[in-house]
Amino acid sequence: MKKLLPDIAVIFLSVILGGSFTLIYFGWRTTAPPPSRQATSLPQPLPAFSWAAAPSQTLTGQVLAVSGDFTWQSRTATAPAAFLTPPVLQQGDSLFAGASGSALISFPPAAGLAVYPKTRLNIIQTLPSDLVFEQLGGRVDYSASSSSPLSVRAAHLLVRLTAGSLSVAFNTPSNRITVTVSTGSATLAFNDLNLQTQVATLSARRSYLYNDATRRGYSF
């Protein structure tokens, strides 16, 4: 009997200590502050699309001079119209020069255009890093700065001007396009009738004659 007393005391002490540690542990868990959570940022809403206004990062054009039969169609209009005061040109606008019409246009600080009679021109893109025009007929002289390359689409021909000046003359009845580089150099590309890509580089004071009906061209 005396031998069992120490064993019982040891067991009793173990139970008391174990219970105390348990109470302390769970008490710490309930009173400890919750782990911090990293705040998550909600995605910012995209800017609303507007037919009336081009994206804010695009360049706008200025009509420096105009004469004769010259009309303009804004990106929201359904038909071209004459203007009393020069409009601010935006990406998505179109220009129409009649038999007596011509205009000088600037997209500062990237590009300048001289539009000749019997010309139709669509302003496709005016991002500072890349201006794109679609020429459906007539003649346009283009100039581009070194920081803003300029591209012209005429029928199936694509003309790329990195820096310098050139003219694109599109004779729609004959399907012939003449590209003449005044300064700098230009790259021309098109797919032939076999869907093979043809690329040509044109230096200053050189011209290229392209036939859209046969999808062939040569420099001179």
C-alpha positions in Angstrom: 0.0 0.0 0.0 2.8 2.4 0.8 4.5 1.5 -2.4 1.4 2.5 -4.5 1.1 6.0 -3.0 4.1 7.5 -4.9 2.7 6.0 -8.2 -0.7 7.4 -7.6 0.8 10.8 -6.8 2.8 10.8 -10.0 -0.2 9.9 -12.1 -2.3 12.6 -10.4 0.3 15.2 -11.0 0.7 14.3 -14.6 -3.1 14.7 -15.2 -3.1 18.1 -13.5 -0.1 19.4 -15.5 -1.5 18.0 -18.8 -4.8 19.7 -18.2 -3.1 23.0 -17.4 -1.0 22.9 -20.6 -4.2 22.1 -22.6 -6.1 25.1 -21.1 -3.1 27.4 -21.7 -2.8 26.3 -25.3 -6.4 26.6 -26.3 -6.6 29.9 -24.4 -3.8 31.2 -26.4 -5.4 30.1 -29.7 -8.6 31.9 -28.9 -7.0 35.1 -27.8 -4.2 35.3 -30.4 -4.9 37.8 -33.3 -5.9 36.2 -36.6 -3.2 35.8 -39.2 -2.9 38.9 -41.4 -4.3 38.6 -44.9 -2.7 40.4 -47.8 -5.2 42.8 -49.4 -6.1 42.0 -53.0 -6.5 44.8 -55.4 -9.6 44.6 -57.6 -9.1 44.9 -61.4 -9.5 48.4 -62.7 -12.4 48.8 -65.2 -11.5 49.2 -68.8 -12.2 52.6 -70.4 -15.6 52.7 -72.1 -15.5 52.4 -75.9 -16.8 55.4 -77.7 -17.8 55.7 -81.4 -17.7 59.5 -81.1 -14.1 59.8 -79.8 -11.0 57.8 -80.7 -8.9 56.3 -77.9 -7.1 58.9 -75.9 -3.6 57.7 -76.8 -4.1 58.2 -80.5 -2.9 61.3 -82.4 -5.3 63.8 -83.9 -4.9 65.5 -87.3 -5.0 69.1 -88.3 -6.2 70.4 -91.7 -3.6 73.1 -92.4 -4.9 74.1 -95.8 -7.8 73.0 -98.1 -9.1 74.0 -101.5 -11.6 73.0 -104.1 -14.0 70.1 -103.7 -12.9 68.5 -100.5 -15.1 66.6 -98.0 -14.7 64.7 -94.7 -16.5 61.9 -93.1 -16.2 61.5 -89.3 -16.0 58.1 -87.6 -19.7 58.5 -86.6 -21.1 59.8 -89.9 -22.7 57.7 -92.6 -21.8 60.0 -95.5 -19.1 62.6 -96.3 -19.9 66.3 -95.9 -18.2 69.7 -96.6 -16.9 71.6 -93.6 -16.9 75.4 -92.9 -14.1 75.2 -90.3 -11.3 72.6 -90.4 -12.3 69.5 -88.3 -10.1 67.7 -85.9 -9.2 64.4 -87.7 -9.4 61.2 -85.7 -8.7 57.6 -86.2 -11.6 56.2 -88.2 -12.3 59.3 -90.3 -12.2 59.4 -94.1 -11.2 62.1 -96.6 -12.5 62.7 -100.1 -10.9 65.0 -102.6 -12.9 65.8 -105.7 -11.6 66.7 -109.2 -10.5 70.1 -107.8 -9.9 69.2 -104.2 -6.6 69.1 -102.3 -5.5 69.5 -98.7 -2.4 69.7 -96.4 -2.8 67.6 -93.2 -0.6 67.2 -90.2 -0.5 64.6 -87.4 2.0 66.3 -85.1 4.7 65.3 -84.3 4.5 62.1 -86.3 3.4 62.7 -89.9 2.4 65.1 -92.7 0.2 64.4 -95.7 -0.5 66.2 -99.0 -3.7 65.0 -100.5 -4.2 65.6 -104.3 -7.4 65.7 -106.4 -9.5 62.6 -107.0 -8.2 60.9 -103.8 -10.0 58.9 -101.2 -8.2 58.2 -97.9 -9.2 56.3 -94.8 -7.4 57.0 -91.5 -7.2 53.5 -90.1 -4.9 54.0 -87.0 -3.1 57.0 -85.5 -1.2 55.5 -82.6 2.1 57.4 -82.1 4.1 54.2 -82.6 2.4 53.3 -85.9 0.2 55.3 -88.2 -1.8 53.4 -90.8 -3.7 54.8 -93.8 -5.8 53.1 -96.5 -5.6 54.8 -99.9 -8.4 53.8 -102.2 -7.4 56.0 -105.1 -5.6 59.2 -106.2 -2.3 60.5 -104.9 -1.0 61.3 -101.4 2.4 62.5 -100.4 3.4 61.1 -97.0 6.2 62.2 -94.6 7.1 60.3 -91.4 9.4 61.0 -88.5 11.9 58.4 -87.3 10.0 57.8 -84.1 6.6 57.2 -85.8 6.6 54.7 -88.7 3.9 55.1 -91.2 2.1 52.4 -93.2 -0.1 52.8 -96.3 -2.4 50.1 -97.7 -3.3 50.5 -101.4 -5.3 47.6 -102.8 -3.1 44.5 -102.0 0.1 46.5 -101.6 1.5 47.5 -98.2 4.0 50.3 -98.0 6.0 50.9 -94.9 7.9 54.2 -94.3 10.1 54.4 -91.2 11.5 57.9 -91.8 11.5 60.2 -94.8 9.0 61.0 -97.5 7.3 59.3 -100.4 4.3 59.5 -102.7 1.7 56.9 -103.5 -0.2 57.4 -106.8 -3.1 54.9 -107.3 -4.6 54.8 -110.7 -7.8 52.8 -110.1 -8.9 52.3 -113.7 -5.7 50.6 -114.6 -5.1 49.0 -111.1 -1.6 50.4 -111.1 0.1 51.9 -108.1 3.3 54.0 -108.3 5.4 54.5 -105.2 8.2 57.1 -105.3 10.6 57.6 -102.4 11.9 61.2 -102.1 14.0 60.8 -98.9 14.7 57.9 -96.6 13.7 54.4 -97.7 10.5 52.3 -97.8 9.6 48.6 -97.6 6.9 47.3 -100.0 5.2 43.9 -99.6 2.3 42.0 -101.3 1.2 38.5 -102.0 1.4 37.4 -105.6 -1.3 35.3 -107.3 0.4 32.2 -105.9 0.0 33.6 -102.4 3.8 34.0 -102.1 4.9 37.1 -100.2 7.0 39.4 -102.2 9.1 42.1 -100.4 11.0 45.0 -102.0 13.1 47.8 -100.5 13.0 51.1 -102.2 15.7 53.8 -101.6 15.6 57.5 -102.1 14.9 58.7 -105.7 13.7 55.3 -106.7 10.2 54.3 -107.8 8.2 51.1 -107.8 5.3 50.2 -110.2 2.8 47.7 -108.9 0.0 46.1 -110.9 -2.7 44.9 -108.6 -4.4 42.9 -111.4 -1.4 40.7 -112.0 0.1 41.1 -108.5 3.5 42.0 -109.9 5.8 44.9 -109.6 9.3 46.2 -110.4 11.5 49.1 -109.4 13.0 51.7 -111.6 
